[in-house]
Amino acid sequence: MPMLEKEDQSKHNIKGTILLVTPVWKDSSRLAVFGRELANHLAGCEYNLEWMIADDGSGSDECNRLTLLHDELRETYPNMSLHFADAHCGKGSVVREAWAQRPDANWYVFVDADGSLPPAELTRVLDAGLKSNKTIMPIRKRTEHTHVDLTLPRRVFHKLFILAVRLIVAVRCADPQCGAKMLKGDDYRMVATSLLEVGLAFDTELLTALSDNDIAWKEMPVTWIERDGGKVKPMRDAWGMLAALWNIRKRQRAGEFKT
């Protein structure tokens, strides 16, 4: 399906352009809630930011619903676009595909569609990246200024996966699978061609590629409020994630991430 874009894309040639991608797969209902909140929030900001909703092959009915929602949200925040993948491949695939639509962006960002990261927290991440000029990795961590609401199974999975990432691919990140990332354009472009993971291990593969090329990032605690209907099921997905980690490790040992 064709991509719907704002007619005037000249802003994307200005220094500091941000491409924010929200990947979705049969998520129009959840996105309707979060999308309205985010559109209202972005409308009050002064970023040079395009917000692209990227559908991962949800099917024609869902794409029609997304198109209607997109048209509604553009009335509040005009700098929006839609991207439709040809088939359902996974979060990693559709995020990379969407980012590739703007090869010269200064910043690449993604945020999950469920609204677990409140819009105000997303703008804190954007501000931190623009101020520091560094890639930002949000982490779900309780501090004096942030709070985290996760179910017990997800907390256990979270802790065990951090340990697995450290042991298997030797990447030290306090929250590899947080559903938001902000990358400097040059950092991402340096590793983009080495990224192959199409599913949920995309985040970890990305961190591995950055680490193997000595690209530093800044970790930033954020408030995270878990929402119902999440696509990741710890008990169901654990083995698949471990298998993906081993595959990333094999590619790492073969030197495939170094540029």
Secondary structure per residue as TSV (DSSP state, phi and psi in degrees):
chain	resnum	aa	ss	phi	psi
A	1	M	-	360.0	149.9
A	2	P	-	-71.5	156.8
A	3	M	-	-90.2	132.4
A	4	L	B	-95.0	127.7
A	5	E	-	-134.1	158.5
A	6	K	-	-64.5	139.2
A	7	E	S	-61.1	-44.2
A	8	D	-	-94.9	104.7
A	9	Q	-	-103.1	13.1
A	10	S	G	-62.0	-27.1
A	11	K	G	-59.9	-24.7
A	12	H	G	-73.9	-5.3
A	13	N	G	-94.4	-1.3
A	14	I	S	-87.2	140.5
A	15	K	T	-56.6	135.0
A	16	G	T	96.3	12.9
A	17	T	-	-68.6	139.0
A	18	I	E	-119.6	129.6
A	19	L	E	-107.2	111.6
A	20	L	E	-100.9	122.4
A	21	V	E	-113.4	132.9
A	22	T	E	-113.7	106.8
A	23	P	E	-77.1	139.0
A	24	V	E	-136.9	146.8
A	25	W	S	-144.2	105.8
A	26	K	S	54.2	47.0
A	27	D	-	-120.0	16.7
A	28	S	H	-60.9	-34.3
A	29	S	H	-66.8	-47.0
A	30	R	H	-68.4	-39.7
A	31	L	H	-65.0	-29.6
A	32	A	H	-59.4	-38.6
A	33	V	H	-74.3	-56.8
A	34	F	H	-63.7	-38.6
A	35	G	H	-61.6	-41.3
A	36	R	H	-66.6	-39.7
A	37	E	H	-63.0	-45.8
A	38	L	H	-68.9	-40.7
A	39	A	H	-60.8	-44.1
A	40	N	H	-62.1	-39.8
A	41	H	H	-68.7	-46.4
A	42	L	H	-64.7	-31.5
A	43	A	H	-62.7	-24.0
A	44	G	T	-94.2	4.9
A	45	C	S	-106.8	169.3
A	46	E	-	-118.2	26.2
A	47	Y	-	-71.7	151.9
A	48	N	-	-90.2	75.2
A	49	L	E	-125.4	128.5
A	50	E	E	-101.0	129.7
A	51	W	E	-103.9	116.5
A	52	M	E	-112.1	123.3
A	53	I	E	-89.0	123.1
A	54	A	E	-115.5	112.1
A	55	D	E	-91.3	131.2
A	56	D	-	-95.9	57.9
A	57	G	S	68.1	47.2
A	58	S	-	-77.0	-15.3
A	59	G	-	106.0	163.1
A	60	S	H	-64.4	-41.1
A	61	D	H	-62.3	-45.5
A	62	E	H	-66.5	-38.4
A	63	C	H	-64.0	-36.4
A	64	N	H	-64.3	-41.0
A	65	R	H	-65.5	-40.1
A	66	L	H	-64.3	-38.0
A	67	T	H	-63.2	-42.7
A	68	L	H	-64.1	-42.7
A	69	L	H	-64.7	-44.0
A	70	H	H	-56.3	-45.3
A	71	D	H	-63.6	-37.9
A	72	E	H	-65.5	-46.8
A	73	L	H	-66.1	-31.2
A	74	R	H	-65.4	-22.8
A	75	E	T	-66.5	-27.0
A	76	T	T	-93.8	-44.9
A	77	Y	-	-128.1	97.3
A	78	P	-	-66.2	-27.7
A	79	N	S	-82.8	69.1
A	80	M	E	-128.6	157.7
A	81	S	E	-148.3	166.4
A	82	L	E	-122.9	139.6
A	83	H	E	-129.0	131.9
A	84	F	E	-114.9	118.8
A	85	A	-	-71.9	150.6
A	86	D	S	-70.9	-27.3
A	87	A	S	-149.6	161.4
A	88	H	-	-79.5	111.4
A	89	C	-	-118.6	-30.5
A	90	G	-	137.8	165.9
A	91	K	H	-58.9	-46.8
A	92	G	H	-59.7	-42.7
A	93	S	H	-62.2	-47.7
A	94	V	H	-73.6	-32.2
A	95	V	H	-65.5	-47.5
A	96	R	H	-62.5	-40.5
A	97	E	H	-62.7	-41.3
A	98	A	H	-68.2	-45.4
A	99	W	H	-59.5	-33.5
A	100	A	T	-67.1	-16.2
A	101	Q	T	-68.4	-20.6
A	102	R	S	-127.4	74.8
A	103	P	T	-65.3	-15.6
A	104	D	T	-108.1	13.8
A	105	A	-	-62.1	147.7
A	106	N	S	-80.1	-25.9
A	107	W	E	-141.3	139.9
A	108	Y	E	-118.4	126.6
A	109	V	E	-132.0	144.8
A	110	F	E	-133.6	152.1
A	111	V	E	-144.4	137.2
A	112	D	-	-64.7	158.5
A	113	A	T	-84.8	-7.3
A	114	D	T	-82.6	-10.7
A	115	G	-	81.4	12.2
A	116	S	S	-61.3	-32.5
A	117	L	S	-94.5	108.2
A	118	P	-	-61.3	150.8
A	119	P	H	-53.7	-38.4
A	120	A	H	-63.5	-33.3
A	121	E	H	-71.5	-36.8
A	122	L	H	-60.6	-42.3
A	123	T	H	-69.1	-28.8
A	124	R	H	-63.0	-40.4
A	125	V	H	-63.8	-46.2
A	126	L	H	-59.7	-44.6
A	127	D	H	-61.8	-41.1
A	128	A	H	-63.8	-41.7
A	129	G	H	-65.7	-45.9
A	130	L	H	-66.7	-36.1
A	131	K	H	-72.4	-42.5
A	132	S	H	-87.6	-19.2
A	133	N	T	58.2	38.7
A	134	K	S	-129.8	151.8
A	135	T	-	-61.1	135.3
A	136	I	E	-115.0	128.8
A	137	M	E	-112.1	101.6
A	138	P	E	-62.2	143.2
A	139	I	E	-129.9	139.5
A	140	R	E	-81.5	101.7
A	141	K	-	-148.2	132.9
A	142	R	-	-75.5	128.7
A	143	T	-	-137.9	-172.6
A	144	E	S	-61.7	-27.4
A	145	H	S	-112.3	-3.9
A	146	T	-	-132.1	156.6
A	147	H	-	-138.0	156.7
A	148	V	E	-131.0	131.2
A	149	D	E	-120.6	101.5
A	150	L	-	-128.5	145.4
A	151	T	-	-68.7	160.1
A	152	L	H	-58.8	-47.6
A	153	P	H	-58.1	-38.8
A	154	R	H	-72.0	-34.2
A	155	R	H	-64.3	-42.8
A	156	V	H	-64.3	-47.3
A	157	F	H	-58.9	-41.9
A	158	H	H	-58.0	-49.3
A	159	K	H	-65.6	-44.5
A	160	L	H	-67.0	-36.1
A	161	F	H	-70.8	-37.6
A	162	I	H	-58.0	-44.3
A	163	L	H	-63.5	-43.1
A	164	A	H	-62.6	-40.6
A	165	V	H	-62.5	-41.4
A	166	R	H	-66.5	-40.5
A	167	L	H	-76.5	-37.1
A	168	I	H	-89.3	-44.5
A	169	V	H	-115.5	3.1
A	170	A	-	57.9	36.5
A	171	V	-	-104.4	126.0
A	172	R	-	-102.1	104.8
A	173	C	-	-143.1	134.1
A	174	A	S	-70.1	-14.3
A	175	D	-	-160.4	76.9
A	176	P	T	-60.2	-31.0
A	177	Q	T	-103.3	15.8
A	178	C	-	-58.2	137.9
A	179	G	S	-81.1	39.0
A	180	A	E	-159.6	141.5
A	181	K	E	-146.7	151.0
A	182	M	E	-134.0	115.0
A	183	L	E	-116.3	137.7
A	184	K	E	-60.7	140.5
A	185	G	H	-56.6	-43.9
A	186	D	H	-65.9	-36.6
A	187	D	H	-62.8	-46.9
A	188	Y	H	-66.3	-44.5
A	189	R	H	-61.9	-28.9
A	190	M	H	-64.4	-30.6
A	191	V	H	-114.4	-5.6
A	192	A	G	-56.6	-41.1
A	193	T	G	-71.9	-13.6
A	194	S	G	-91.3	-5.1
A	195	L	-	-88.0	127.0
A	196	L	-	-125.5	-21.1
A	197	E	-	-63.1	129.1
A	198	V	-	-98.4	-17.5
A	199	G	S	-106.1	-143.1
A	200	L	T	-71.8	-18.3
A	201	A	T	-79.7	3.1
A	202	F	H	-53.1	-44.9
A	203	D	H	-58.6	-46.7
A	204	T	H	-68.1	-39.9
A	205	E	H	-60.9	-41.6
A	206	L	H	-60.8	-46.7
A	207	L	H	-62.5	-39.5
A	208	T	H	-62.6	-44.2
A	209	A	H	-64.2	-42.6
A	210	L	H	-62.5	-46.2
A	211	S	H	-62.7	-42.0
A	212	D	H	-67.4	-18.2
A	213	N	T	-106.2	16.7
A	214	D	T	57.0	35.2
A	215	I	-	-93.6	117.2
A	216	A	-	-82.3	154.7
A	217	W	-	-136.6	163.9
A	218	K	E	-110.8	127.1
A	219	E	E	-90.7	140.7
A	220	M	E	-137.1	115.7
A	221	P	E	-62.6	137.9
A	222	V	E	-134.7	156.1
A	223	T	-	-73.9	136.0
A	224	W	E	-138.3	123.6
A	225	I	E	-120.0	105.8
A	226	E	-	-62.4	133.5
A	227	R	-	-107.5	155.7
A	228	D	T	-69.7	153.4
A	229	G	T	88.6	14.0
A	230	G	-	-63.8	148.7
A	231	K	S	-78.4	-27.1
A	232	V	-	-83.3	124.7
A	233	K	-	-116.9	106.9
A	234	P	H	-50.8	-47.6
A	235	M	H	-67.7	-35.9
A	236	R	H	-76.9	-39.1
A	237	D	H	-95.4	-7.5
A	238	A	H	-57.4	-48.4
A	239	W	H	-67.1	-38.0
A	240	G	H	-63.6	-38.2
A	241	M	H	-67.7	-40.3
A	242	L	H	-64.5	-40.7
A	243	A	H	-62.2	-40.5
A	244	A	H	-65.1	-38.2
A	245	L	H	-60.9	-42.7
A	246	W	H	-64.5	-37.2
A	247	N	H	-65.4	-41.0
A	248	I	H	-62.6	-40.5
A	249	R	H	-61.4	-43.5
A	250	K	H	-62.3	-41.5
A	251	R	H	-69.0	-34.9
A	252	Q	H	-64.0	-45.1
A	253	R	H	-65.0	-27.0
A	254	A	T	-82.7	-1.4
A	255	G	T	75.9	21.3
A	256	E	T	-73.6	-17.0
A	257	F	T	-91.8	-17.5
A	258	K	-	-75.0	135.2
A	259	T	-	-108.9	360.0
